Amino acid sequence: MYDLGTRKRALTLLDQGFSQNSVSKQTGISRAAIRSWLKRIEPVPYFRGRECPRCGDTPRPPDDPAAYAYLLGLYLGDGCISSHRRGVYSLRIACADAWPGLIDACASAVQTVRPDNKVCRVSSPGCQYVTAFSKHWPCLFPQHGPGKKHHRSIALEPWQQKIVDAHPWELIRGLIHSDGCRITNWTTRLVGGVQRRYEYPRYFFTNLSADILGLFTSTLDQVGVEWKHANRKNISVARRASVALMDAHVGPKY
């Protein structure tokens, strides 16, 4: 970076009638730099951004643990971390176009967890990828690794488990918003000799990873929600009191 004095001397030569090419040859400064100084002579201050909470001398939890717990649920469900050049990683969360409120909530959580990083939305058929680049995503999500999540072990670090213990509903909400749904089931009952249709709400969570399913169900246990295995990759919440709890803290996608 050139200091302000060097910049002023180069512009003084221009004022004296020398061309940009001539000034560049005299000073060894590129013409592109000289052209940019015609628009702004002051050096642009270097902004480092705030440090990663996990990389300091004394690692600490993220500044907003509730937002982190929600984002953790989204990442475990529909997120991935990919490496790029110079040690930079991208976090991508796939969000269906059918749920614009969920997309906004996801983008807000990403921005809250890494406030100095730009969050963008990349359109794809039927969905948007909420994306942000940072060198620190593997620090914040140590579950990152090669291959698909259901092909590797997924376990929370002790510091993550403390956050989940303090904010269990935020993790549950993130998991439901990524790989879950609230639906209306129906069945028939014989009432007074007549078959009548009976409808009732139900939550499902679907994931191929037994570890992520276990994390989901253990957190449900923590908040008093009854659940059962619908099959090896589906968890069902259907009891009225448990559905009422889920409605109060999670609700349908929006």
C-alpha angles and dihedrals in degrees: 000000000000119000122240094257092057090049093051092049091052092050090047089059089053090051088053090060102263116140122241088250092053093047090049091054093046096048104027089235118135119251089234090060092047091050091051090053089058086066098037125007098180115091113251107245115245111243116201097182124219120311124259109262090223098048102056126102087264109035113218136180120270115283093248106039094178092057089045092052090052092047090048089058091049092048094049090050108039106354136105137182120216129188123235136177124309094020095297121142132197123218112207125186116189112220124181117240088231090074109052092164090056090051090054092047091050093049090048092052092049091049092048094051093046104021095173095054124086115246117208136179118226115198121225130167106294096353149046126231111221101211138183132170123223140145089228107059092102088052091053095040108034088173086082113115144133119301132010120329094241089057094059138047116275116198132152121244114238091255090052092049090054089055092048091048089054095042107026096151092056091056091046091049091051092049093048092046090053107035104005142075144191113229139170114244124193138201137166130251132191106240117176090341092308126108108235129188115242122193127196135171122249138180125221130190118192127191135146093218114091088200093056091045088052091050090051095049095044089053090048088053089053093057096040100254115149116221142166139199111261087186136327094294102030130076117196129202109190110141111112098236092047093048088051090054091049091048091052095050106023115013128177123316115269 
